[in-house]
Amino acid sequence: MTRDKSHMEAVEKWAEFVRISPRSEWKHSVDMLINAVYEKADEFYKRLEKTEKGREILKRLNEDKINSQIAKLRELKAKKGQTSLF
């Protein structure tokens, strides 16, 4: 994905605002953005659940997520020299 110059300028302007301003001035805006992202994701998942194909996709995503978490757990255990997952 290619971003234009005005997008990058807006990102840099926001980063500067966050850097120089007290947290209380920008926290509410960030909270609203994060909440909106989670709400949209939740709406999307609910729409997926309404169809057979959507349920299959969600099942596959959950399986991938679980497998990824198990792989991370194994990696952490290996770094600590542990052989058992639990």
Residue frames as qw, qx, qy, qz and C-alpha x, y, z in Angstrom:
[[0.000, 0.891, 0.455, 0.000, 0.00, 0.00, 0.00],
 [0.428, 0.254, 0.003, 0.867, 1.36, 3.41, -0.93],
 [0.186, -0.795, -0.438, 0.377, 0.67, 6.43, 1.24],
 [0.367, 0.768, 0.142, 0.505, 0.76, 9.95, -0.11],
 [0.366, 0.289, -0.334, 0.819, 2.79, 12.84, 1.26],
 [0.379, -0.509, 0.029, -0.773, -0.18, 14.44, 3.04],
 [0.871, -0.366, -0.298, -0.133, -0.81, 11.24, 5.00],
 [0.741, 0.006, -0.354, 0.571, 2.79, 11.11, 6.19],
 [0.077, 0.422, -0.167, 0.888, 2.64, 14.80, 7.11],
 [0.633, -0.515, -0.118, -0.566, -0.49, 14.15, 9.20],
 [0.896, -0.239, -0.334, 0.169, 1.19, 11.22, 10.96],
 [0.545, 0.173, -0.294, 0.766, 4.26, 13.33, 11.72],
 [0.199, -0.510, 0.041, -0.836, 2.09, 16.20, 12.97],
 [0.795, -0.472, -0.205, -0.321, 0.18, 13.86, 15.29],
 [0.839, -0.085, -0.340, 0.416, 3.41, 12.28, 16.56],
 [0.282, 0.336, -0.237, 0.867, 4.81, 15.73, 17.35],
 [0.477, -0.540, -0.063, -0.690, 1.60, 16.71, 19.15],
 [0.892, -0.363, -0.265, -0.045, 1.76, 13.55, 21.28],
 [0.717, 0.108, -0.323, 0.608, 5.44, 14.08, 21.98],
 [0.182, 0.289, -0.219, 0.914, 5.11, 17.67, 23.23],
 [0.497, -0.447, -0.118, -0.734, 1.63, 17.59, 24.81],
 [0.358, -0.246, 0.751, -0.497, 0.53, 16.25, 28.16],
 [0.011, -0.111, -0.983, -0.146, -1.11, 12.84, 27.94],
 [0.205, 0.510, 0.658, -0.515, -4.40, 14.29, 29.18],
 [0.294, 0.559, -0.142, -0.762, -4.66, 16.35, 25.98],
 [0.442, 0.349, -0.653, -0.506, -4.50, 13.41, 23.55],
 [0.159, -0.071, 0.965, -0.198, -5.49, 10.32, 25.55],
 [0.548, 0.391, 0.494, -0.550, -9.24, 10.72, 24.94],
 [0.563, 0.591, -0.313, -0.485, -8.73, 10.85, 21.14],
 [0.218, 0.374, -0.898, -0.077, -6.57, 7.74, 21.19],
 [0.325, 0.083, 0.850, -0.407, -9.06, 5.91, 23.43],
 [0.623, 0.485, 0.212, -0.576, -11.88, 6.75, 21.01],
 [0.482, 0.553, -0.583, -0.349, -9.85, 5.49, 18.05],
 [0.049, 0.237, -0.964, 0.109, -8.91, 2.22, 19.74],
 [0.447, 0.235, 0.696, -0.511, -12.48, 1.61, 20.90],
 [0.623, 0.541, -0.062, -0.562, -13.79, 2.26, 17.39],
 [0.344, 0.453, -0.794, -0.214, -11.32, -0.25, 15.91],
 [0.120, -0.034, 0.955, -0.269, -12.44, -2.93, 18.38],
 [0.533, 0.388, 0.445, -0.606, -16.12, -2.16, 17.74],
 [0.582, 0.544, -0.351, -0.492, -15.69, -2.45, 13.96],
 [0.203, 0.319, -0.925, -0.037, -13.79, -5.72, 14.36],
 [0.308, 0.124, 0.830, -0.448, -16.54, -7.08, 16.60],
 [0.609, 0.489, 0.142, -0.608, -19.20, -6.09, 14.06],
 [0.459, 0.511, -0.640, -0.344, -17.20, -7.78, 11.30],
 [0.023, 0.165, -0.975, 0.146, -16.85, -11.03, 13.27],
 [0.463, 0.285, 0.627, -0.558, -20.57, -11.02, 14.03],
 [0.625, 0.532, -0.173, -0.545, -21.32, -10.68, 10.30],
 [0.303, 0.409, -0.849, -0.144, -18.95, -13.57, 9.56],
 [0.237, -0.030, 0.897, -0.373, -20.72, -15.76, 12.13],
 [0.611, 0.352, 0.274, -0.654, -23.97, -15.43, 10.17],
 [0.749, 0.476, -0.325, -0.326, -22.77, -17.52, 7.21],
 [0.983, -0.111, 0.107, 0.099, -21.36, -21.02, 6.91],
 [0.696, 0.491, -0.128, 0.508, -18.30, -19.78, 5.03],
 [0.093, -0.788, 0.258, -0.551, -17.79, -17.07, 7.63],
 [0.800, -0.516, 0.234, -0.196, -17.92, -19.62, 10.46],
 [0.942, 0.145, 0.013, 0.302, -15.33, -21.73, 8.62],
 [0.395, 0.681, -0.202, 0.582, -13.06, -18.71, 8.29],
 [0.410, -0.735, 0.277, -0.463, -13.44, -17.87, 11.99],
 [0.953, -0.271, 0.131, -0.006, -12.70, -21.48, 12.93],
 [0.814, 0.349, -0.067, 0.459, -9.54, -21.46, 10.82],
 [0.097, 0.767, -0.231, 0.591, -8.46, -18.11, 12.30],
 [0.665, -0.629, 0.247, -0.318, -8.96, -19.43, 15.83],
 [0.979, -0.048, 0.073, 0.187, -6.99, -22.59, 15.03],
 [0.592, 0.562, -0.140, 0.560, -4.19, -20.50, 13.55],
 [0.213, -0.784, 0.243, -0.530, -4.22, -18.25, 16.63],
 [0.859, -0.454, 0.198, -0.130, -4.04, -21.23, 19.00],
 [0.917, 0.184, 0.013, 0.354, -1.23, -22.83, 16.99],
 [0.331, 0.712, -0.187, 0.590, 0.67, -19.55, 16.99],
 [0.473, -0.730, 0.260, -0.418, 0.26, -19.22, 20.77],
 [0.961, -0.231, 0.141, 0.066, 1.47, -22.79, 21.30],
 [0.753, 0.437, -0.077, 0.486, 4.50, -22.11, 19.09],
 [0.020, 0.779, -0.247, 0.577, 5.32, -18.97, 21.10],
 [0.745, -0.575, 0.225, -0.254, 4.94, -20.90, 24.35],
 [0.966, 0.033, 0.050, 0.253, 7.29, -23.62, 23.07],
 [0.504, 0.634, -0.155, 0.565, 9.79, -20.97, 22.03],
 [0.297, -0.769, 0.272, -0.497, 9.70, -19.33, 25.47],
 [0.901, -0.379, 0.193, -0.083, 10.05, -22.68, 27.21],
 [0.878, 0.291, -0.046, 0.377, 13.00, -23.60, 24.96],
 [0.217, 0.753, -0.250, 0.569, 14.75, -20.33, 25.87],
 [0.524, -0.639, 0.363, -0.430, 14.35, -21.26, 29.54],
 [0.157, 0.379, -0.911, 0.045, 15.59, -24.78, 28.88],
 [0.592, 0.042, 0.626, -0.507, 12.24, -26.40, 29.71],
 [0.005, 0.065, -0.897, -0.438, 11.08, -29.39, 27.66],
 [0.051, 0.508, 0.856, -0.077, 7.43, -29.67, 28.74],
 [0.031, -0.540, -0.348, -0.765, 4.74, -27.23, 27.59],
 [0.513, -0.689, -0.166, -0.485, 3.02, -27.24, 30.97]]
